[in-house]
Amino acid sequence: MPLLDRISGHFQASAQTKLNAAEALAPAIEQAARNMVHCLTQGGKILACGNGGSAADAQHFASKMINRFEQERPGLAAIALTADTSTLTSIANDHAYEQVFARQVKALGHPGDILLAISTSGNSHNVLQAVAAAHTRSMPVIALTGRSGGGLTEQMQEDDVFLCVPAESTARIQEVHLLVIHCLCDAVDSVLLGVEE
């Protein structure tokens, strides 16, 4: 297949995956955004975690909350649990890599805070441990995953929001995850700034 056709195919597949996901996920994204607004207006914070590209997504989300998305507003409380290399490496070295997020959730999380748990497969052991830790701290979870949802599916509780991208390709799932994060940021801002219709 010519390279130009491969490139065009990626654009087409990405667009179709996003359209499919919009129909499947829009109501859950709205609920997740409303949960975030409630958390933030009650003085809570959002902790975000993931591995690899999902770690980058967690940091991207936190940066948009703390600084801004597309509108000027005061900073919102969010922490990417992926960003502190000294903490990550000390936990991995002294305990286990599976605990790198869970120990931070136990130390930083409070009842009413939210954990944004990102895993394309839903099977990342350290993300699953973070979700378990959040539940012990009475923190609801917003899970961002794909495929069948993996182990995250079994961990969801009544107050959690499950956002599972209906796709198999890791690249397509990650592309939708970024769009979902932008939807969440926009929805939170719209509610907080009173521009919601």
VMD Tcl script that draws the C-alpha trace (Angstrom):
set ca {
  {0.00 0.00 0.00}
  {1.41 3.44 -0.88}
  {2.47 5.48 2.13}
  {0.07 8.31 1.25}
  {-2.83 5.85 1.32}
  {-1.71 4.52 4.71}
  {-1.64 8.05 6.11}
  {-5.09 8.86 4.70}
  {-6.35 5.58 6.15}
  {-5.22 6.60 9.64}
  {-7.13 9.87 9.36}
  {-10.26 8.06 8.18}
  {-10.03 5.38 10.88}
  {-9.46 7.99 13.58}
  {-12.44 10.07 12.44}
  {-14.74 7.04 12.29}
  {-13.64 5.80 15.72}
  {-14.33 9.23 17.20}
  {-17.79 9.37 15.63}
  {-18.59 5.90 16.97}
  {-17.30 6.88 20.42}
  {-19.33 10.11 20.50}
  {-22.60 8.21 20.37}
  {-21.45 5.65 22.93}
  {-19.71 7.95 25.41}
  {-21.34 11.41 25.35}
  {-23.78 10.82 28.26}
  {-21.04 9.31 30.44}
  {-18.67 12.18 29.60}
  {-21.36 14.63 30.71}
  {-21.79 12.73 33.98}
  {-18.02 12.63 34.53}
  {-17.76 16.39 33.96}
  {-20.61 17.10 36.39}
  {-18.92 14.88 38.99}
  {-15.69 16.82 38.49}
  {-17.48 20.15 38.90}
  {-19.11 18.94 42.12}
  {-15.76 17.72 43.44}
  {-13.96 20.97 42.61}
  {-16.67 23.28 43.96}
  {-16.66 21.34 47.23}
  {-12.94 21.98 47.67}
  {-11.81 18.62 46.33}
  {-9.18 17.73 43.77}
  {-8.71 15.35 40.88}
  {-5.82 12.88 40.86}
  {-4.90 11.42 37.45}
  {-2.76 8.42 36.57}
  {-1.76 6.17 33.68}
  {1.28 4.62 31.98}
  {3.10 5.60 28.79}
  {0.76 7.59 26.54}
  {-1.83 7.47 29.32}
  {0.71 9.08 31.67}
  {1.07 11.89 29.15}
  {-2.73 12.17 29.04}
  {-2.88 12.39 32.85}
  {-0.34 15.21 32.81}
  {-2.11 16.94 29.93}
  {-5.39 16.84 31.84}
  {-3.82 18.22 35.04}
  {-2.11 21.03 33.12}
  {-5.41 22.10 31.55}
  {-7.10 22.13 34.95}
  {-4.36 24.02 36.76}
  {-3.64 26.54 34.01}
  {-6.48 26.84 31.49}
  {-8.19 25.07 28.63}
  {-9.62 27.59 26.14}
  {-11.01 30.22 28.50}
  {-9.36 32.22 31.26}
  {-10.40 31.16 34.74}
  {-8.83 30.50 38.14}
  {-6.78 27.31 38.39}
  {-8.54 24.10 39.36}
  {-7.06 21.50 41.71}
  {-5.61 18.55 39.80}
  {-2.49 16.43 40.28}
  {-0.89 14.06 37.79}
  {0.47 11.15 39.82}
  {2.83 10.40 36.93}
  {4.96 13.55 37.19}
  {7.05 13.20 40.37}
  {9.95 10.97 39.34}
  {11.49 10.85 42.81}
  {8.24 9.59 44.31}
  {7.59 7.15 41.46}
  {11.06 5.63 41.54}
  {11.27 5.42 45.33}
  {7.95 3.56 45.54}
  {8.92 1.27 42.66}
  {12.29 0.59 44.27}
  {11.17 0.16 47.89}
  {7.82 -1.57 47.29}
  {6.67 -2.49 43.79}
  {5.86 -0.75 40.53}
  {2.25 -1.86 41.00}
  {2.06 0.51 44.00}
  {3.40 3.71 42.37}
  {-0.05 5.29 42.07}
  {-1.88 3.56 44.93}
  {0.54 4.84 47.57}
  {0.12 8.39 46.25}
  {-3.67 8.04 46.27}
  {-3.55 6.87 49.88}
  {-1.29 9.78 50.85}
  {-2.92 12.58 48.85}
  {-6.51 11.49 48.33}
  {-9.41 12.45 50.58}
  {-13.07 11.44 50.55}
  {-14.83 13.29 47.75}
  {-11.71 13.72 45.63}
  {-11.80 11.99 42.23}
  {-9.34 9.57 40.62}
  {-9.07 9.80 36.83}
  {-7.69 6.36 35.97}
  {-6.44 5.97 32.38}
  {-5.56 2.61 30.81}
  {-6.13 1.73 27.15}
  {-6.48 -1.97 28.00}
  {-8.03 -1.59 31.43}
  {-5.48 -4.08 32.74}
  {-2.57 -1.93 33.96}
  {-1.80 -3.37 37.38}
  {-0.73 -0.09 38.94}
  {-3.88 1.64 37.68}
  {-6.05 -1.18 39.07}
  {-4.28 -0.80 42.42}
  {-4.88 2.96 42.31}
  {-8.60 2.39 41.75}
  {-8.72 0.02 44.71}
  {-6.90 2.60 46.84}
  {-9.31 5.34 45.75}
  {-12.28 3.25 46.81}
  {-10.75 2.70 50.27}
  {-10.48 6.52 50.54}
  {-14.15 7.01 49.50}
  {-13.04 8.60 46.24}
  {-15.16 8.04 43.13}
  {-13.33 6.98 39.98}
  {-13.60 8.11 36.39}
  {-12.12 5.28 34.32}
  {-10.91 5.99 30.80}
  {-10.21 2.77 28.91}
  {-10.89 0.85 25.69}
  {-11.42 -2.60 24.17}
  {-13.46 -4.64 26.67}
  {-12.45 -2.47 29.62}
  {-10.30 -5.22 31.12}
  {-9.99 -5.49 34.88}
  {-11.30 -1.96 35.34}
  {-14.75 -3.21 34.39}
  {-14.93 -5.39 37.49}
  {-13.75 -2.62 39.81}
  {-16.41 -0.05 38.97}
  {-18.76 0.97 41.76}
  {-22.04 2.85 41.80}
  {-20.52 6.35 42.02}
  {-17.88 5.68 39.35}
  {-18.07 6.66 35.67}
  {-16.84 4.14 33.11}
  {-15.66 5.57 29.77}
  {-14.73 2.64 27.52}
  {-13.79 3.55 23.94}
  {-15.40 1.07 21.51}
  {-12.19 0.25 19.63}
  {-9.38 -2.31 19.63}
  {-6.43 -0.32 18.28}
  {-4.29 1.30 20.98}
  {-3.61 4.30 18.74}
  {-7.32 4.88 18.04}
  {-8.19 4.47 21.74}
  {-5.53 6.99 22.75}
  {-6.76 9.46 20.14}
  {-10.26 9.26 21.56}
  {-8.91 9.55 25.12}
  {-7.35 12.89 24.25}
  {-10.64 14.08 22.75}
  {-12.53 12.90 25.86}
  {-10.10 14.84 28.05}
  {-10.71 17.95 25.99}
  {-14.48 17.39 26.25}
  {-14.16 17.09 30.03}
  {-12.11 20.28 30.25}
  {-14.57 22.19 28.08}
  {-17.60 20.87 29.97}
  {-16.10 21.72 33.37}
  {-15.29 25.24 32.19}
  {-18.75 25.66 30.65}
  {-20.48 24.77 33.91}
  {-18.14 26.76 36.16}
  {-18.15 29.84 33.94}
  {-21.90 29.75 33.38}
  {-21.80 29.33 29.62}
  {-23.57 25.97 29.62}
  {-26.81 26.00 27.62}
}
mol new
graphics top color blue
foreach p $ca { graphics top sphere $p radius 0.5 }
foreach p [lrange $ca 0 end-1] q [lrange $ca 1 end] { graphics top cylinder $p $q radius 0.2 }
display resetview
